[in-house]
Amino acid sequence: MAMLELSDQQILELVKQLAPAQKRVALLTLAEDAAQGREERMAYADSRIRQLCQQRGLDWDAMSDVEREAFIDDLVHEDRECRQ
């Protein structure tokens, strides 16, 4: 089967030519795909956070919201080391 290659702009122009009902179907399909990807990313992030906690002798499930926020804050700020 031949593969047609289109630029992003060409795809957008084609979508703009669809009837409103077809645009809605396209939009819903894209939204479903995005939601699936988001769920996969969140599952990966959850497992990675738990792994990082375990490496530091912490239990994510036992931590309070304040402790979790502090832990994440330490992870994302490069100007200081994470508490270990």
ChimeraX attribute file (.defattr): number of C-alpha atoms within 10 A of each C-alpha:
attribute: neighborCount
match mode: 1-to-1
recipient: residues
	/A:1	3
	/A:2	4
	/A:3	5
	/A:4	5
	/A:5	8
	/A:6	9
	/A:7	8
	/A:8	9
	/A:9	9
	/A:10	11
	/A:11	11
	/A:12	11
	/A:13	11
	/A:14	10
	/A:15	15
	/A:16	12
	/A:17	10
	/A:18	12
	/A:19	9
	/A:20	11
	/A:21	9
	/A:22	13
	/A:23	14
	/A:24	12
	/A:25	11
	/A:26	14
	/A:27	13
	/A:28	12
	/A:29	12
	/A:30	12
	/A:31	12
	/A:32	12
	/A:33	11
	/A:34	12
	/A:35	12
	/A:36	12
	/A:37	12
	/A:38	12
	/A:39	11
	/A:40	12
	/A:41	12
	/A:42	12
	/A:43	12
	/A:44	11
	/A:45	12
	/A:46	12
	/A:47	12
	/A:48	12
	/A:49	17
	/A:50	15
	/A:51	15
	/A:52	15
	/A:53	18
	/A:54	12
	/A:55	11
	/A:56	12
	/A:57	10
	/A:58	15
	/A:59	14
	/A:60	18
	/A:61	10
	/A:62	9
	/A:63	13
	/A:64	10
	/A:65	11
	/A:66	9
	/A:67	12
	/A:68	17
	/A:69	12
	/A:70	13
	/A:71	20
	/A:72	13
	/A:73	13
	/A:74	15
	/A:75	15
	/A:76	11
	/A:77	10
	/A:78	9
	/A:79	7
	/A:80	10
	/A:81	10
	/A:82	15
	/A:83	9
	/A:84	9
